Amino acid sequence: MEGMVGDGLNSPRVQGGKDALEDNSICIPDKYTMRNTRVLSVMKAQLEEVPDDLLETARAEHVTVVNFEGNLLHHMPRGLQHLSDQLSELVLAKNQIAFIPACISQFSRLSVANFSCNLLRNLPNEFGALQMLCELDISHNRLDKLPLCIGELQNLEVLLANDNHIRELNASESGLGGLKRLITLDLRNNDIDTVPPVLGNLTNIKRLKLTGNPFRQPRHQILSQGTAAIMEYLRGRIPASASTM
C-alpha cells in the first residue's frame, strides 16, 4: 500500500513528512480554510515532519493557531519560525518531543502553549521571554522540577504540570512566587514531598490540585476541602519572620 509502512503491530501507519500529507485519508486544510479560520490543524495524522511549504502557506494566510496534536513529531517543526510573529496558540500535545528550542523566545504573541504528553525534561531559559503567555500545559512529560524560566511568565494564569516526576517546588519570587496572576495550578501525580507554605501567598489561585503526591502536609482531609482551605492552611504555616518580609 503506497505511503504506508508496517509498525510491527500488524497495523499500517502513514509515513511522516510530505508523503503523509498527500495521503487521501488525512485532512489537510487548504489555504482558503486557513484564510477563513486562521487555523492550521493536522491532528492524529502520524506526521514525523511538517513540510516548510505548508507553514509558509499558513503564514501567508495569517494563521494564528497551529495544532499538530497526536502525531509522531520528535522536535518542534522548524518551519514554525515562519509564524513566530503571529501565532497566539500552539498545540504540540501527544507527540514525541524531547526538547523545545531556544528560538521559542521569538514567538512573542503566544498566549496558549500546549506541550502535554511529550518527553520533555526541561524548558529553555529563553522560554521566559514569552510575556504574553497566559496558559501553559506541560503535563504528562518527564520533568523532575518546574523549569526556572516559568517564574518569569508574569501574565501566566493557568499552569498544568500534573503527571510528571516533579520532586520539589520553588515558591520564591524567582519561582512560582513570581506568578502573581496565576489562577489554576495543577501539580497532581508528581513526586512532591514538601509543599512550601509561601505558596499560600499566591492569593489569585482559585484552583490548586495537589493529590497524588507523597507529601504528608497538607493532609488529605485538608486537600479534600478544596483550594480555599489548602491556601488558608499554607498561609497559617508561614513563619512570622517570612510573612513580614
C-alpha positions in Angstrom: 0.0 0.0 0.0 1.7 3.2 -1.1 2.6 5.7 1.6 2.0 3.1 4.3 4.5 1.1 6.4 4.1 -1.6 9.0 4.7 -0.6 12.6 5.4 -4.0 13.9 1.9 -4.4 15.3 0.3 -5.7 12.2 -1.3 -2.3 11.6 -0.2 0.0 8.8 0.8 3.6 9.6 1.3 6.6 7.4 4.9 7.6 6.9 5.7 11.1 8.1 6.6 14.1 6.0 5.2 15.2 2.7 4.1 11.7 1.6 1.8 11.6 4.7 0.3 14.9 3.8 -0.6 13.6 0.3 -2.4 10.6 1.7 -6.1 10.9 0.9 -7.2 9.7 4.3 -5.5 12.7 6.0 -7.4 16.0 6.0 -5.1 18.9 5.4 -6.7 22.4 5.5 -6.3 24.2 2.2 -5.3 27.9 2.0 -8.9 29.0 1.8 -9.8 27.2 5.0 -6.7 28.7 6.7 -7.6 32.1 5.4 -11.2 31.9 6.8 -10.4 30.3 10.1 -6.8 31.5 10.8 -6.2 27.9 12.0 -3.8 25.2 10.8 -4.8 21.9 12.4 -3.5 18.5 11.4 -4.2 16.1 14.2 -3.6 12.3 14.6 -2.0 12.1 11.1 1.2 10.3 12.3 3.3 13.0 10.9 7.0 12.8 11.6 7.9 16.0 9.8 5.9 19.1 8.7 6.9 20.5 5.3 8.0 24.1 5.3 5.7 25.0 2.4 2.7 24.1 4.5 3.8 26.5 7.2 4.8 29.2 4.6 1.2 29.0 3.3 -0.1 29.3 6.9 2.0 32.5 7.3 0.7 33.9 4.0 -2.9 33.3 5.2 -2.2 34.9 8.6 -2.8 31.8 10.7 -2.7 32.5 14.4 -3.5 28.9 15.7 -1.4 25.8 15.0 -2.4 22.4 16.2 -0.3 19.3 15.5 -1.7 17.2 18.3 -1.4 13.4 18.2 1.4 13.0 15.7 4.9 11.5 15.7 6.9 14.7 15.8 10.3 14.4 17.5 11.0 18.1 17.6 9.2 21.3 17.2 8.7 21.9 13.4 11.5 24.2 12.3 9.2 25.9 9.8 7.1 27.2 12.7 9.5 30.1 12.8 7.8 31.4 9.7 4.8 32.1 12.1 6.8 33.4 15.1 5.4 36.9 14.9 1.8 35.9 14.5 1.0 32.7 16.5 -1.2 33.1 19.5 -1.8 29.4 20.2 0.5 26.5 19.7 -0.6 22.9 20.4 2.0 20.1 20.1 0.4 17.7 22.5 0.8 13.9 22.2 3.9 13.8 20.2 7.5 12.5 21.0 9.2 15.9 21.5 12.1 15.8 23.9 13.1 19.5 23.9 11.9 22.9 23.0 14.5 25.0 21.1 15.7 28.4 22.3 14.0 30.1 19.3 10.7 29.7 21.1 11.5 33.1 22.5 10.7 34.6 19.1 7.0 33.7 19.5 6.3 36.9 21.3 2.5 36.9 20.7 1.9 33.4 22.1 -0.8 33.2 24.7 -1.5 29.5 24.8 1.1 26.7 24.6 0.3 23.0 25.0 3.2 20.6 25.1 1.5 17.9 27.1 2.1 14.2 26.6 5.7 14.5 25.2 9.1 13.6 26.5 10.2 17.0 27.9 12.7 17.1 30.8 13.1 20.9 30.9 12.3 24.1 29.1 15.0 26.5 27.7 15.7 29.7 29.7 14.6 31.7 26.7 11.0 30.4 27.3 10.8 33.1 30.0 10.6 35.8 27.2 7.0 34.8 26.4 5.5 37.6 28.4 2.0 37.3 26.7 1.7 33.6 27.7 -1.5 33.0 29.7 -1.8 29.3 29.6 0.9 26.6 29.7 0.3 22.8 29.6 3.4 20.7 30.3 1.5 17.8 31.9 2.4 14.2 31.2 6.1 14.8 30.5 9.3 13.8 32.3 10.0 16.9 34.3 11.7 16.4 37.7 11.3 20.0 38.6 9.4 23.1 37.3 11.7 24.9 34.9 13.0 28.1 36.5 12.0 30.1 33.4 8.3 29.6 34.3 8.8 32.1 37.2 9.4 34.8 34.6 6.0 34.4 32.9 4.3 37.3 34.6 1.0 37.0 32.8 0.6 33.3 33.3 -2.9 32.4 34.6 -3.0 28.6 34.0 -0.1 26.2 34.7 -0.8 22.5 34.2 2.2 20.3 35.2 0.4 17.2 36.5 1.7 13.7 35.8 5.4 14.4 35.8 8.2 13.5 38.2 8.5 16.8 40.0 10.1 16.4 43.4 10.3 19.9 44.9 8.6 23.3 44.4 10.3 26.7 44.3 7.7 29.1 45.5 10.0 32.0 46.0 9.8 35.2 43.9 12.1 33.6 41.3 9.8 30.6 41.0 6.1 30.1 41.4 6.0 33.2 43.7 6.6 35.4 40.7 3.3 34.3 39.1 1.0 36.9 40.6 -1.8 36.3 38.1 -1.8 32.6 38.4 -5.4 31.2 38.8 -5.0 27.5 38.1 -2.1 25.3 39.3 -2.3 21.6 38.7 0.5 19.5 40.2 -1.3 16.2 40.7 0.5 12.9 40.4 4.1 14.0 40.9 6.8 13.2 43.5 6.5 16.3 45.6 7.5 15.6 49.2 7.0 19.2 50.6 4.6 22.0 49.8 6.2 25.3 50.6 3.9 27.4 52.9 4.7 30.6 51.0 2.7 29.1 48.1 -0.3 30.3 50.1 0.7 33.9 49.3 -0.4 33.5 45.7 -3.9 34.8 46.6 -5.1 34.8 43.0 -5.1 31.0 42.8 -8.7 29.6 42.7 -7.9 26.1 41.6 -5.0 24.2 43.2 -4.7 20.5 42.6 -2.1 18.6 44.6 -3.4 15.0 45.1 -1.3 12.0 44.1 1.9 13.3 45.7 3.9 11.7 48.7 3.9 14.8 50.9 2.4 14.4 54.4 1.2 18.0 54.8 -1.4 19.2 54.0 -3.2 16.0 54.9 -5.8 14.5 52.7 -8.5 16.0 54.9 -7.4 19.5 54.0 -7.0 18.7 50.3 -10.5 17.3 50.1 -11.9 20.7 51.4 -10.7 22.5 48.2 -8.4 25.3 47.2 -9.5 27.9 49.7 -8.9 25.6 52.6 -5.5 24.5 51.3 -4.3 28.1 50.8 -5.5 29.1 54.2 -3.7 26.2 55.7 -0.5 27.0 53.9 -0.6 30.7 54.9 -1.1 29.6 58.5 2.2 27.7 58.4 4.3 30.6 57.1 6.8 31.6 59.8 6.1 35.1 61.2 9.6 36.4 60.1 8.9 35.3 56.5 5.3 36.7 56.3 6.6 40.2 57.3 9.4 40.3 54.8 
